[in-house]
Amino acid sequence: MCGIVGYTGSEQAKDILIGGLKRLEYRGYDSAGVALERGDGAGLDVFRRVGKVSGLESELEHLDLASTCGIGHTRWATHGRPSVANAHPHSSCDGRISIVHNGIIENFAELREELEGRGHRFTSDTDTEVFAHLIEEAYEGGNGKPGSHDLLAAVREACTHVIGAYGIAAICADEPGVIAVARKDSPIVIGQGATGCYVASDVIALIDATRDVVVLEDGQFARLTPEGVTYTDAEGALIEPAITHIDWDIDMAEKGGHPDFMIKEILEQPRVVRDTLVGRLTGTGELDIDELGLTYEELDLIDRVYVIACGTSYHAGLIANNLIEAWARIPCEVEAASEFRYRNPIITPTTLVVAVSQSGETADTLAAIRDARIKGAKVFGITNVVGSPVARESDGVIYTKANKEIAVASTKSFIGQVVSLTLLALLLAQVKGKMNTRQVKLLFHELGDTAEQIQWIFDTQQEAIHEAALACKDAHSALFVGRGMGAAISYEGALKLKEISYLHAEAYAAGEMKHGPIALIDPGFPVIAVTTKSPVYDKTVSNLKECEARGAKIIAVATEGDEDIKQIADHVIYIPPVRDAFSPITATVPLQLLAREVALMRGCDVDQPRNLAKSVTVE
């Protein structure tokens, strides 16, 4: 949530900060701002603007700002509505210290009351401003303590008073060229390039400068200068952090000639399938997951699986639930990570908790992981980001190989998650002796075939998707239905339509229609149905006839060659014939394309939908 970038070196900071913020804008775009050193120790210039980074860029482009050190931020609002006053950076009372912050300060109300009692004046509604005043007090002296007159020491002292999550970067007019950085439960990466040092909340902001970065750990601090970076622990002792090399190219984060990131990322899904599977099967038919972190003996003892996730990742978990129980015959439950740790679930040392998170930094999922580990569970991560908190805090991990995903609505990461969870289900089945190597090889190769099947959808179904979108664009609501695997796909389809087109949508197992939701249907009401060939196909068609009788406009995602479905469906989008277990991979793609098409027809920004951010790093 939110984006941080900072630079100190020999180049002009303004352009570097704006460029970094543009790449981080997927993390939040309610407001943006920068704080720049004047270069002569005279003070800081702070510029803040409501809206996207482009507005801030326009404000700054004609100003002569000769500064070589600064920090910037693009915000997704948590405490305080989007406004100039609530935009970052936030400054101390005298304006000589400015900070940017990601995260949540849980005790900010108490801290603010204490600080106001000592004469501090607040100008925003945010929790972040508390940090600026705490750092000022530690730097200048106050509350009965002398000032440190050391920015990093002041940041370290301020952090001792804060309860919550934070990734912060601070600058001070009295220490030109210095950026002080701290991290707890909110991602921070640091890199050193040829012309200076960089800090950001995501490596994408600094990849042009360096491919070797330090992922700051919880409780670690850093001091950046034009000459280099020093790292310390909470006691101030020097440490040597690990270096992570980034091997993906910046082209992964550019549109590549496409009109928006969402369509670019949807079209990358065949590659995601192939990359996630490459090297995963040995010649003897054994699955090979080097990052597993658990022995086959440990896996064989697993007698219960929880899949914990949020949003789109939760829907991937619903698919995994079906596969794990069907193939491995292990009881499996899917839990919203935000609820998991609050209901005291039954966890033993033979419980496997599978944490699914695109970013690997989702706060609710991380909290659930930590609770599960305390209770003795084995934890396995499914994530897209190497070195992310979920990856580091799990016993093992499968990386989805989706590479960077910029559009807020997850598409290629979802497909990568489903493929990865399918691999995990196959592995558990193999370890438990429920499948032999011949069966595993057959299913593995069929799973790989979905890459070509997705491409077939791109090549043949664009017109059908466009016509179906026309039937939805002026609606006030829509209903997604399916049975079995189709029900899980429907939940994801409804979410995509809601989040990027702002068209209200609900998803139900088709058999539940007559228990209430059918009351929504009147003439012309769109019902989007997943009716692929499966053991429950006839039941699904029967439910659709109930909708047809009430005047619904039916859009069916069906298996190629199914002509009967045209008798009740107004629009049909076909997918190639595929095993029911793998239908979520192919049937999801037309629903992604449909949601995008409807959103564009309604004039919506498909990459940056309102009120949302790519990574949710707060609870």
N, C-alpha and C positions, 0 to 999 in steps of 0.2 A: 504494500500500500504506500502510495506517495513515492516520489523520486528525489534522490539526493545526488548532487554532483559538486565536486570541489576541485580546484586547481591552484597550484603554486609553482612558479617557475620563471622562465625568461620570455614567454609568449604573452600576448594580450589575453587576459582571462575572460573578457566578455564573450567573445565568439566561442571559446571552448565551452563555457558554461551553457550558452544557449544551444549549441549543438548537442551537448550531453542531455539537456533537458528535453529536447525534441525526441531523442531516442528513448527517454524514460517516460514519455507522456502517457504510454499505455498504463502506467501505474497510478495515474490520477491526473485530472485536468480541470479541477474546479478553480484553481488559481495557480499563479507561478510568480517567482521572484528571485532576485539575486542580491547579494551583498558583496561589494567590491572595495578593496583597500585603495585609498587615494595614492599610495605609494610614497608619501612624504611623512607618514606618521600622523597626519593631521586628522584622520578620522576615516569613517566608512561611508560609502554611498549605498543606500538601500533602495531598490526599485521593486514594487509589487503591483500585480495586476490580476483582476478577476478574469477567469476564462483560460483559454489555451495559451501555450507558450508563444504562438505566433503574435499574439497581442503584445506580450512583453517585448518580443523581438522588435516589433515596429516602434515601440516607445524608445528603445535603446539605440536603434541603428544610426541615428543622426547625432548622437551624443559623443563627444570626445572623452572617452573614459580610459585613460592610460593607466591601467591597473594590471598587475601580473599575479594577483592573488585574489581569490574570491570563492564564494559558495553559492549554490543555487538549489531551488526546490520546486517541484510541481506537486500539487496537493490533491488528495482525495479526502474530503471533509469528514472528520469524526467529531471532535469537540468544536462546536461553533460553525455557523453556516458559512458558505463561500462568500467572502468579502475581502476588501483590501486589508482591513484591520486584522483579519484572521489569517491572511496569507503569510507564508514564510518568505524570507527569514524574519525572525523575531529578535529584538534588540534589548539590551540592558537599559536602565533608566537614563544613563548618560550617553547612550548610543555608541559606546566604544567597543562593545562586544555584540556580535551577531551570531545566531545559531540557526541551523536547519535540523529538523527532527522527524523521524518516522517512528510510529509506535503509539502507545497509550500510557499515560502516567495515571495510575489508578488512584493515587493519593493526592492528586493535584489540588483538590478543593481545600484539604487541610493545609497543604504547603502554601497555597495562595493566601489563605487567611493569615497564616503566620508571617509571611513576607509583607503583606499589607500592614500588619501590625507593627512592623519594623520600618515602615515608611516607603516601601516599594510601590510604585504606581504602575498599574496594568492598563494596557490599551486594547486588549483583545479578549475574546471568549475562549481562547484555546488553552489546552493543558500545556502545550509546548512553551508558552511564554514563561511558565514557572522555571523551566530549565535556564533560560537566559538570566533570570534574576538570581537563581542559586549560584550560577557561575560567577556573576558579577560580585556577589557577596563574598564568595570564596577568594576571588582575585583581589578585590579592594580591601576586604576586611569587613567584619560585621558579625552580629550575633555573639559578641564577646570573643571573637577570634581574630587574630591578625591576618592580613591579606597575604596570599602566597606570591602575588605578582608573577605567577607562572601559569600560563593558560592551561596546559595539560594537567597540572596539579589541581587547578580550580575545577576543571571538568571532572577529574577523578573524585574530588570532594563532593561536588554536586550530585554525582551518581549515588553516593552513599545514602542520600536522603530520599531517593526516588524508588517507588514501588511500581513495577510495570515493565513495559517493553520499550526499548529505545535503540535507535541508530542515530547518532548525532555527529555533526561537524560544526566546529566553532572557529571564528577568527576574532582577533582583537587588534585594535588600532595601535596598541602599545607594543605589539610583537609582530612587526611587518613580516610577511612571507610565511607565517606559521598557521597551520590548520591543525586543530586538536580534534581527535576522533575517538568515539567510544561506541560500544555495541553490547546489547543484551536482547536476545530474542527478536532482533530485527536485522536484516542482512546488510552487511557493509563489505565492500571489496576495495582494495588499495593497489595501485600500480605505479611504477616508475618508468617514465619514458625518456626520450633523448633530451627533452626541453623542460622537464619538471616532473612533479608528482601529482597523482590524481586520487580522488576518493569518489565512490559512487555506491548507490544501493543496488546496482546491477552492473555486471561486467560490460554490458552492451554500450554503456556510456564512455568507456575508456579503451575499447578494443582497438581503435585506430592508433592509440599511443603505445600499447604494449599487449602482448599475449600472455605474459607471466604476471599473475596477480596473487595477492594474499587475501584469502577469505578470513576476515577477522572473526575470532571465536568470542563467545559470550565471556564478558569480564575482561576482555583485552582492550588496550588503548593504543593509539598511535599518534605520533607527532610528525607532520609532514612539513618539510622545508624545500626550497628549490634544489637543495643538494641531495636530499634523500629522506628516508623514513626511519624512525626508531619506534620499536614496539615494546610495550611494557604490560605487566600484569596489574591486578588491582592494588598491589602494594608498591608499585612503581619500579619493580625489578625488571631489567631488560630481558627480553625473550627473543628467540629466533623462530619466527613462524614458518609454516610450510608454504611452498610456492606451488600454485596450481597453474598448469599451462592450458590455455584455451585453444582448441584446435578447430573450432568452426569459424567460418568466414563471415565478415560483415555483410556480404551479399544476402545472407540468411535473414538479415533484419531490414532489408530494403525491398521495395515493392517489385522490382524487376520487370517494370513495364506493365504491371497489372493495375487496375483502377483502385484497388484497395488491398490491404493486407489479408483480409478475410478470404477473398477468392484465391489469392496467391497460396495461402496456407491450406485451403481445401484441396487445391490442385496438387499439392505436395504429398497428399496422403498415400498414393501408391509407393512413393519412395520411403515413407515412414514405415510402412508394413515391411518392405524388403530390408531396410536397415535394422529394424528391431529384431528381425529373425536371423540375420546373417551370422553364421558361425555358431548357431544355437543347437545344431544337431550333429552328432558324430556319425561316422560311417557305419557304426554298429547299431544305430538307432537309439542311442542314449542322448537325452537332453543335456546340454552343456551350458551351465550358467555360472561363469567364473565368480561373479560377484555375490554368489549365494550367501556365503557367510554361515551357513548351517550345513552340517553333515547329513547324509542320507539317513543315518541312524537317528539323528535328532528329528528329522522330518517324519520318519516312520512312527514316532511317538505322538505326533500331533493328533489330538482327538476333537479339537474344536477350532474353527477359524472365525475370526471377526474381520470384516473389511470395513475400515473407517475412512471416511472421505467427506467432502463438501461439494455441493453444486454438481457440475458436470461429472466430476470424479466419482461422486456418489452413484450416478447412473451407471458408470463403468463397473462399480461394485455390484450393482444389481445383476449385471450380466455374469460377473464372476461367481456370484452366489449360485446361479443355475448350473454353471459348468463344474464348480468344485463339488457340489453335492451329487450331480449326475455322474461324473467321471471318477472322482476319488472316494465318493461315499462317506465324506466327512461332514458333519453338521456345520453349516456356515450361516452367519448372520451379517447383514449389512447395517451399519450404524452411521448416523450423522455424527461426525466428529465433534460437533458443538454440543452434543448431548451425551456422548459416550461416557465421559469420565464423571458425569454428575449423577449417574444412575447406579453406580457401584456394580458393574457387570461381573459375572462369574468368570474369573481368570485364574488359571493354574499354570504351572511350569510346562504343561503340554498344550497350552493354548498358543495359537499363532495369530498375531495381529498384523494384518496387511494394511499399511497406511498408503493411501493413494493421493498424490498431490502434484499437479502440473508444475508448480513453482518450487515445490519442496520447502516452502517457507510459510505455509498456511498455519496461522496461529492456533486455530482450534485443533487441527490435526497434530501439530507438535505437542500440544498439551495432552492430548489423548495418548500419544506415544509414550510420553514420560510417565503417565499414570500406569499404563500397561506394563512398562518395564519394572516399575516399583513393585507391582504385584506378581512379577516373575514370568511374564509372557515372553515368548520369542517375537521379535518384531521384524517385519520385512517391508521394505519401501518400494513403491512404484512411483518414479518421478522423472522429470525431463531434465533436471538441472544437476550436473556433476558438482559434488561438493556442497550441495544444499544442506540445510539443517536436517531435513528428513533423511537424506542419504547418510549423513554423519551419525545420526542417532539411531539408526536401524542396524540389526545384526547382519542383514544382507539387503541387496537392492537389485532391481532390474531398471535400467535406464531405457526410456521409451524411444530414444533416438529421433525425436521430432525436431531437434534443433530449436532455435529461438522462435517463439510464437509471440507475435506483437498484437494482433487483434485481441480485444478483451474477451470476446466470445471464443471459447476453446473449441477447436475443430480437429486439427491434426494431432494435438496432444491427446484428445479423447480416443482417437483411433489407436494411437500408440499405447495408451493405457489398456484398452480392450485386448490388443494383441499380447501385451505383456502379461496381463492377468490370465489370458488363455494359456500362455506358456506355463504359468505357475500351476494352473489347474491340471495340465498335462503332466507336469513334473510330479505333483502330489499323487496323481493316479498311477504313474509309473512306480514311484517309491512304495506305494501301498499295495502294489501287485494287482491292481485292478485293470491295468493295460499292459500288454506285452510290447516288445520293441516294434513288431510289425504294425500294430495298431497306432503306436505313437508316430511312426514314420508316415503312415498314411494320412493321419490328421494334420501333422506338421506340414506336409506338402499341400494339402487342401487349404490350410491356413495361408500359406504363401501365395496360392492362386488368387486370393482376394485382391491382391494388388492389381492384377490385370482386370478383374471384375469391376473394380472401382473406376479404372480408366474407361471401360466400356460404358459406364453410366455417363461419364463426362462427354464421351463421343456421340452418344445417341439420344440422351434424354433432356437436353437443354430446352427444346421447344415445349415438351410436355410439362416441364417444371415451370416455365414461363406462363403457360396457360393456366396451370393450377394456382399460381401466385395471383393472377388476375381475379380469380374467384375468391381470394382471401383479402385483398388489399383494403377493401372498404368495409370489411366486417368489424363488429365490435368485440367479438370473442370467437374462439375456435376450440374444438375438442379433438384430442388425439387419443386413439384407442388401438388396442392390440391385445393379444393373448400370448402367454408364455414369453419367449424372447421378444415378441412384438410389443408386449406391455412395457418392458424395460426401455426399448427403443423409443416408444411413445413419450415417456417422461423426458427423455433428452430432446426430442423434437419440440415438445411444448416449451421447454426452457429456452431453446434457441430462438423460437419465434417471439417469446416474451421479451427477452433481454435485448434484442436488436431492432425489433419493429415496434415495440411498445403496444402490440396487440395482445390483449388478454387471452391466455390459453390455459387449458387444463388437460391433464392426461389421466386416463383411467384404464384399468384392465377392462376389456370390452364386456366381459360378463357382468361387470358392476353397473353397466349403463342403466338397467331397469331398476336399480336400487336407489335412484335419485337423479343422476346427471342427465337422464333423458328429458327431464323437465326443461332443460335449457334449450332444447331444439325447437326451432320454428322454421318456416320456409326460408331457404337460402342459407341457413346456418352451416358453416364449414365443419365437416368432420373429416379429419385426416386419419386414415386407417392403415396400419401395417398388416397386410394380408398376404404375406409370403407363404409359399407352400410349406406346411408343417403339420404335425399331428393335430393341431387345433384349428386348422384352416376352416373347416366346415362350420365350427362353432363361431368363429369370427365373422364369417359371411352372414350367418344367421343374425348376429347382433347388428350388423350393418343394415340388414333388411328392416329391422325395427327403426333405425334412423331414417332410412329411405321413406318409410311409410309416413313419417312426420315432416317430410319436405326438406330434409337435410341435403346440402350439396356435398357429395362424397368425393374425396380425393383418396385414391388407393395407391399404396406402394405395394406392387405385386411382382410375382415371379414371371420372367419373360416366358411367353407362350400361353399364359393364362388368359384366355379369351372370355371365359365365363364371367370374370369379375366386371367386365364392361357392361353387363346387364344391370348392375346396380350402381356402379361408380360413374360419376360425371366426368372425372379425369383420372387417368391411370398413368403412373410413373413406374416403369419396369426396372427390375434389377436382374442380373443373371441368376440362373439356378445355382443354389448353394446349400450346403448342409445347414440345417436349422441352427446348429451351434455357432456357426459363423455368420449367420444372417445379420447380427447387430453391426458388423463391420461394413457390410455393403448397404444395408437398408438405412443406416444413419446418414449416408452421404446425400441422397436426394432431399432429406429433411433439412440438412444444413443449407443446401442450395436453395430450397424453397424459402426458408427463413430469410436468407440474404435477399432474394428477389423481392419478397414482400416488403422488407425494410427499405430497399431502394425505391420501390414504387410509392412508399409512404414518406419519402424524403428524409430518411433517418441516416445517421452516421453509423455505418456497420462496424467500423473499427473501434469507435469510442462511444458506446452507448451511455446515455446519461446515468448518473448516480453509481456507476460501476467502476471498478479498477481491476487490473489483471491479477494482482497478487494481494490476498487478504491477510495482512500480517498483524491484525488486531482481532481480539475476541469481541 
